[in-house]
């Protein structure tokens, strides 16, 4: 009886290891993001400014940002990056370093909310840095940098 149990146990262990290794291989894809966008003002709606421009780095393409600034140090944004392999969308929150400056810098965090194409399963968080350039009436711009590790 003991001899028959050993092959069954060995088979069960081999199946468990194979299943685990297969699962790890699928989940191990991570995008190490280090991107920068130089964005120009497109339009506004109340305290929401919409900027667009090119993104360079890990996911090159076009970026569209809905940046919310209401005169307070806290800022927020929704964004979509349109790359060659698909799109990545997310949201961000940060704080302006000096809200009265004509070009205050900001720092915060972003969270991925979805993706398409090659990035359909992307998720994760990262850091956000940038400068909010106020060059006059309806002449706003953003320079944004992101750093993060995003499993997909």
HUGI-V954024 format. One record per pair of residues at least 24 apart in sequence whose C-alpha atoms are under 10 Angstrom apart, sorted by sequence separation. I is the first residue (numbers start at 1). J is the second residue. D is the distance in Angstrom with one decimal. If there is no record, write none. Layout:
# HUGI-V954024
I_J_D + I_J_D
This chain:
# HUGI-V954024
33_57_7.6 + 34_58_5.7 + 35_59_6.8 + 36_60_8.8 + 37_61_9.3 + 38_62_10.0 + 39_63_7.7 + 40_64_9.6 + 41_65_9.6 + 44_68_9.6 + 46_70_8.7 + 47_71_8.6 + 59_83_6.0 + 60_84_7.6 + 61_85_9.7 + 63_87_9.5 + 65_89_9.8 + 67_91_9.8 + 72_96_8.1 + 73_97_7.2 + 88_112_7.3 + 89_113_5.6 + 90_114_6.7 + 105_129_7.5 + 106_130_5.3 + 107_131_8.9 + 124_148_7.8 + 125_149_7.1 + 126_150_8.1 + 33_58_5.5 + 34_59_8.2 + 35_60_7.7 + 37_62_8.4 + 38_63_9.0 + 39_64_8.1 + 40_65_9.8 + 58_83_9.7 + 59_84_8.1 + 60_85_9.8 + 61_86_9.7 + 62_87_9.5 + 63_88_9.5 + 64_89_9.6 + 65_90_9.7 + 66_91_9.3 + 67_92_9.2 + 68_93_9.5 + 71_96_9.8 + 73_98_7.4 + 74_99_9.2 + 88_113_7.9 + 89_114_5.3 + 90_115_8.8 + 105_130_5.5 + 106_131_6.0 + 124_149_6.8 + 125_150_6.8 + 32_58_7.4 + 33_59_7.3 + 37_63_7.1 + 39_65_8.4 + 55_81_7.7 + 59_85_8.7 + 61_87_9.2 + 63_89_9.7 + 65_91_9.4 + 67_93_9.7 + 72_98_9.9 + 73_99_5.7 + 88_114_6.0 + 89_115_5.9 + 104_130_8.6 + 105_131_4.2 + 106_132_7.4 + 123_149_9.0 + 124_150_4.9 + 125_151_9.6 + 31_58_8.0 + 32_59_9.7 + 36_63_9.7 + 37_64_9.7 + 50_77_9.5 + 52_79_9.7 + 54_81_9.1 + 55_82_8.9 + 56_83_9.9 + 59_86_9.5 + 69_96_9.6 + 72_99_6.9 + 73_100_9.3 + 87_114_8.4 + 88_115_4.3 + 89_116_8.9 + 103_130_9.9 + 104_131_5.8 + 105_132_6.2 + 123_150_5.7 + 124_151_6.5 + 31_59_9.1 + 48_76_9.3 + 49_77_9.2 + 50_78_9.7 + 51_79_9.6 + 52_80_9.8 + 53_81_9.8 + 54_82_9.5 + 55_83_8.8 + 59_87_9.2 + 71_99_7.0 + 72_100_9.5 + 87_115_5.3 + 88_116_6.7 + 103_131_6.2 + 104_132_5.6 + 105_133_8.6 + 122_150_6.4 + 123_151_5.9 + 124_152_8.8 + 48_77_8.7 + 50_79_9.6 + 52_81_9.8 + 59_88_9.1 + 71_100_8.6 + 86_115_7.2 + 87_116_5.2 + 88_117_9.2 + 102_131_9.9 + 103_132_5.3 + 104_133_7.0 + 121_150_9.8 + 122_151_5.7 + 123_152_6.5 + 69_99_9.8 + 86_116_5.1 + 87_117_6.9 + 88_118_9.6 + 89_119_9.8 + 102_132_8.1 + 103_133_4.4 + 104_134_8.6 + 121_151_8.0 + 122_152_4.0 + 73_104_9.6 + 75_106_8.4 + 79_110_9.6 + 85_116_8.2 + 86_117_4.3 + 87_118_8.2 + 88_119_6.6 + 101_132_9.5 + 102_133_6.3 + 103_134_5.9 + 119_150_9.8 + 121_152_5.0 + 74_106_9.1 + 75_107_9.4 + 76_108_9.0 + 78_110_9.2 + 80_112_9.6 + 85_117_5.9 + 86_118_5.7 + 87_119_6.7 + 88_120_8.2 + 101_133_9.1 + 102_134_5.3 + 103_135_8.1 + 119_151_9.3 + 120_152_7.5 + 73_106_8.8 + 74_107_9.9 + 75_108_8.9 + 76_109_9.7 + 77_110_8.8 + 78_111_9.6 + 79_112_9.3 + 80_113_9.8 + 82_115_9.7 + 83_116_9.9 + 84_117_9.1 + 85_118_5.3 + 86_119_6.1 + 87_120_8.3 + 88_121_9.8 + 89_122_9.4 + 90_123_9.1 + 92_125_9.4 + 94_127_9.5 + 96_129_10.0 + 99_132_9.6 + 101_134_8.7 + 102_135_7.1 + 119_152_6.3 + 74_108_9.5 + 76_110_9.5 + 78_112_9.8 + 79_113_9.7 + 80_114_9.3 + 81_115_9.2 + 82_116_9.4 + 83_117_9.6 + 84_118_9.1 + 85_119_7.3 + 86_120_8.0 + 88_122_7.7 + 89_123_9.5 + 90_124_9.5 + 91_125_9.6 + 92_126_9.4 + 93_127_9.8 + 94_128_7.8 + 95_129_9.8 + 96_130_9.2 + 97_131_9.6 + 102_136_8.8 + 118_152_8.4 + 78_113_9.5 + 80_115_8.8 + 83_118_9.7 + 85_120_9.9 + 87_122_9.9 + 88_123_9.1 + 90_125_9.1 + 92_127_9.0 + 93_128_8.5 + 94_129_8.5 + 96_131_8.6 + 83_119_9.7 + 92_128_7.7 + 94_130_9.7 + 96_132_8.4 + 110_146_8.2 + 103_140_9.5 + 105_142_9.6 + 107_144_9.6 + 109_146_8.7 + 110_147_9.2 + 111_148_9.6 + 115_152_9.4 + 102_140_10.0 + 103_141_9.3 + 105_143_9.2 + 106_144_9.1 + 107_145_9.5 + 108_146_9.7 + 109_147_9.4 + 110_148_8.8 + 112_150_8.2 + 103_142_9.3 + 105_144_9.7 + 107_146_10.0 + 109_148_9.5 + 111_150_9.6 + 37_81_9.8 + 69_132_9.7 + 67_132_9.6 + 67_142_9.1 + 65_142_9.2 + 31_119_9.6 + 53_141_9.7 + 57_145_9.6 + 49_138_9.1 + 51_140_8.2 + 52_141_8.9 + 53_142_9.3 + 55_144_9.1 + 56_145_9.7 + 57_146_9.6 + 58_147_9.8 + 50_140_9.3 + 51_141_6.9 + 52_142_8.9 + 53_143_9.6 + 55_145_9.3 + 31_122_8.7 + 49_140_8.1 + 50_141_9.4 + 51_142_7.4 + 30_122_8.8 + 31_123_9.8 + 34_126_9.8 + 36_128_9.9 + 38_130_9.7 + 41_133_9.9 + 49_141_9.2 + 50_142_10.0 + 29_122_9.6 + 30_123_9.7 + 31_124_9.8 + 33_126_8.6 + 34_127_9.8 + 35_128_9.9 + 36_129_9.4 + 37_130_9.2 + 38_131_9.8 + 39_132_9.9 + 40_133_9.6 + 41_134_10.0 + 30_124_9.7 + 32_126_9.9 + 33_127_10.0 + 36_130_9.1 + 39_133_10.0 + 44_138_8.0 + 43_138_7.8 + 42_138_8.8 + 43_139_9.5 + 44_140_9.8 + 41_138_7.4 + 42_139_9.0 + 43_140_9.4 + 41_139_6.3 + 42_140_8.8 + 40_139_8.1 + 41_140_5.2 + 42_141_9.2 + 40_140_6.8 + 41_141_5.5 + 39_140_9.0 + 40_141_4.8 + 41_142_8.1 + 39_141_5.7 + 40_142_6.7 + 38_141_7.7 + 39_142_5.1 + 40_143_8.9 + 38_142_6.1 + 39_143_6.2 + 37_142_7.8 + 38_143_4.7 + 39_144_8.0 + 37_143_5.7 + 38_144_6.7 + 36_143_7.3 + 37_144_5.2 + 38_145_9.1 + 36_144_5.6 + 37_145_6.6 + 35_144_8.2 + 36_145_4.4 + 37_146_8.9 + 35_145_5.6 + 36_146_6.5 + 34_145_7.2 + 35_146_5.3 + 36_147_9.2 + 33_145_9.8 + 34_146_5.6 + 35_147_6.9 + 33_146_6.9 + 34_147_4.7 + 35_148_9.3 + 33_147_5.3 + 34_148_6.9 + 32_147_7.6 + 33_148_5.1 + 34_149_9.1 + 32_148_5.9 + 33_149_6.0 + 31_148_8.1 + 32_149_4.6 + 33_150_7.2 + 30_148_9.8 + 31_149_5.7 + 32_150_6.4 + 30_149_6.3 + 31_150_5.0 + 32_151_8.7 + 30_150_5.4 + 31_151_6.1 + 29_150_8.5 + 30_151_4.2 + 31_152_7.2 + 29_151_5.8 + 30_152_6.0 + 28_151_7.3 + 29_152_5.8 + 27_151_7.4 + 28_152_8.2 + 27_152_7.3 + 26_152_9.0
